[in-house]
């Protein structure tokens, strides 16, 4: 007689992309050199389940792809010991380090995506810069401190490619309560982020709705490939930041409407944890989303 206990059960592993920052921190070590540190965070999923985090200090005279590759292997082993699968993708936002990160990652078969869509990592970095580094010996404050933070992009936005502008657009909002059910909506392309439980269900989240009767799928595929990060208003223009340092001009607006949109974005930043969205549909009446992205303004 056999029992269900006789057959070994395969343990499902946790799956997530990684977000990485390898850079100096605002701390001088005993030898007078800046502290270098590798920080890795798994991308937090929509349900807000456990996040893998890993950190390692790097001697200033060993900042190279060889040290980084060895550290990545060490991090992978640590993650696997905690039930995580080896990540297929790794996102990094710091352009000055992209060559080194790519060189270290390609040796272990991890695809590197140049993207500022690293919300889990950035929130962790903000917490460390606020609560950890200032309490450590050798902490440097003020303008002489090494720039280890996520900074604004200042380059001029490029117009969206003509075939991808859609037929119409509208600036809209959705309540947090509705967004909590986004993983159940019919969508071709999507990227959802975790919504903190502390946020009130009725808080309005600002977003951009794009409509295209004939190119909705193509527009969604293109938008998915550029890694959308956040929406903002600048010089009466609605701008989409994406990738590592890309900026796209969505549309021009008259001054009065631009002020209204900017107010909605700022209020969403203050009340809704910076969450925003972009949706793509064939028409305003169509219930199907060809694309839906949740974004976040962390600055």
N, C-alpha and C positions, 0 to 999 in steps of 0.2 A: 504494500500500500504506500502510495506516495502522497506527499503533502506539498502545498504551494510553497512551504518553507524550504523544500528541497532544491528548488530552482533559484540560482543566484539572480538577483535583480540588478539590472544595469542602473547605476546612479546617474541621474541627469546632471550635467555640469552647467555652471552658470556661464552665460555668454554675454560679452560686451566688448565694444571698442575701447581703446585706451586713449587718454589725453595726456600729453607730456610737456613738461617745461624743464629745460636744462640751462641754467644760467646762474650768474652771481647773485648773492643776496646782500642786504644792507648790514653785513657783519664782517669785522676784521678778525681773523684768527690770530693766535699767539705769534705767528711768524710775520705778522703785518700784512698778509695777503688776504684778498677778499675770499669769502666763503663761496664755493660753488656747490650747487645742490641739484640733484635730479629728483623731480617730483612726478609721480605717475598716479593718475586716477582713472578708474574705469568710468565709462559714460553711464550716468544714472538713467535707468529706464523709466518708462511712463508710470509704472506702479510704485516707484520709489524703493525698490528692494535694495539689499545690501550693496555697498560700493566698495570696490577694492582700491586701497590706497597704499602707496609705497614711496619711501624716501631714502635717499642715500647721499652723503656728503662726498664731494670729489676734491682731492688736493688740487690747488690752483695750477700746479706744474704738470698735471695729468689730464687736463681738459682736452680730450681728443676723441675721435671715433672709436679707437680701440678700447679705452676705458668705458665709453658709453655702451658699446656692444656687449662687453662683459657684464656690465650692470643690468642691461636689458635681459640677458639670459638668466641672471640671478633673480630678477623680478618675476620672470615667467615661471621659474621653478617655485617661487614663493606663492604665486597665484594658483598654480596647479595643485599645490599642497592644500590649498583652501577651497578646492572644488571648482576653480575657474578654468575654462578652456583657453588655449593660447589665442590671443586676439588676432584677427585678420587685418585690422586697420588701426592705425595710430595717427591721431591728429596733433598737430603742433602749430602754434600761431606766431612764433617769434621768427621773423624772416632772417635775422642774422645767424640763426643756428640751423637753418633748414638743411644745408649741405651736409653738415656733420651728422645730423639726425638721420638723414636718408642713407648715408654711407654705413652707419652703424646698424640700421634696421634691415637693409637689404640682405645682409649676411644671414639673417635668421628668418627671412621670408615674410616680413610684415610690411604691408603697403603703408606708405606715409602720405597723409592727406594734409596739405597746407590749408589750415582752416582756423578761424577764430570761433568756431562753433564748439568751444571747449568749456561749456558752462560749469560742469562739475569741478573741473580743475581750477577754474578761475575763482569760484566761490571758496574753495579750499585755500588758495593762495591769499585771497583777501583776508581770510580768517587768520592765517599764519602771520601776515604782515601787521595785523592789528594786535593779536594776542600772544604770539610766540617770539618773534624776532626782537621786539623792544625789551623783552625781559632777559635777553641773553647778553653775556659779556662781549664787548666789542661792537655793540650795536651802533650804527651810524645813522643819524637823522639829518634831515635837511637836504639841500641841493647837491651836496657832495656824495650823497648815498648813491650806490649803483642803481641804475634803472632796471628793476626786476618786475615792474608792474605792467599790466595790460594797458596800452595807451591808445588815444584816439588816432584815427587815420585822417590825414589832412589832404590827400590828393583829390583832384577834381573828379566828380562822377562822370562816367561815360553813359551816353544814351543807350537804352535797351536796344538790342538789334531789332530792326524793323519787323521781321517776320514773327517776333516774339512779344510784341507789345499788346496783343489782344485787341478785342473790339471795344471794350469798355472797362471801367474800373469804378470802384466805390470804396470809400473809407467807412468802416463799420466797427461794430463791437459785439462781443459775445460774453455772457456771464460765465464766471468761473464754473458754476454748476454744470453748464452745458459742455465746457471743455473737458471736464472730468470724464465724460463719456466718449471722447474723441476716438479712442481705440476701437470703438464699436461701429464707427461710421464707414460707409463704403468709399474706399479711396484707392487710386492706382499708385500714387507716389505719396509718401508722407514721412515726416520726422517729428515725433512727439517728445516732449520733455515732462519731467515730473512736476506736478503742482503741489506745493506744500499744503499739508492738511490744515494749517492754521489760517489759510486764506478763506475769507467769507464767500459763500456760494454766489452772492449777488454782485460781487465786484465785477465791473465791466472791464474786459480786456480788449484793447484796440487792435485793429488789424486791417489788412488790405485784401479786398476781393477783386480778382481779375476774371474777366469773362471772354471766352473765345469759342465761337460755334464750330470752327473748323480746325483750330490749332491748340485746343486745350491739352491734349495729350503731349504734343511736342513741347509746349511751353512748360508743362509740368516736369518733363524729362530734363529740359535745360536747367530749370530752376533747381532741381535736385542735384545736378552736377556742379553747381557753383557754390554750394554750401551757404545758404542764406543765414545771416547772423542777426541783423536788427534793422528796423526802420527808423528814420529820423527826418526832421524838417530842417533844411538849410537854404537860406536865401530864397524863400518861398517855393522851394522845390522839395518833392518827396523823394528821398534817397534810400536805397537799399544797400547796406554794407554786406559783403559776402566774402567767402574764401579767407585768404590771409590778409589781403589789403586792397580788395576790389571794392569799388563804389559804383553803383548803377543809378542813373537818373530814371525814376519811374514816371514822373510827370511834373509839369509846372502847375502852380496854383496861384490864384489871385491872393493878395495879401491877407484879406479877411478870412478866406478859407484855410490858408496856410496856418494862420494863428489858431484857428479852431482845431485843426489836426494836431498841431504841436502841443496844444493844451491837453488833448486826449492822450497823447503819447506820454507826456510828463505825469499826468494823473495815474495812468496805468503803471508807470514806473514806480511811483510812490505807494500806490495802494495794492497793485497786483504783482509785486515782486519782479517788475520789469518785463513780464511776459507779454508777447505780441503774437500775431498770427498772420499768415498769408494763405489764402485759399484760391483755387483755380477751378472754375466751373464753366459749362457751356453757356449758361444763362442764369440770371438771378433766381429763376423758378426751378432750376434743376437741383434735385436733392443729392445728386452724386457729386463727390469731389474728385476731380482728376488729380488734384494735388492739394495737400494741406500740411503746412509747416508751422510749428510753434517756435518762436524766436525768443530771445531774452536780451534786454538792455541792462548790462551790469555796470555801466559807467554813468 
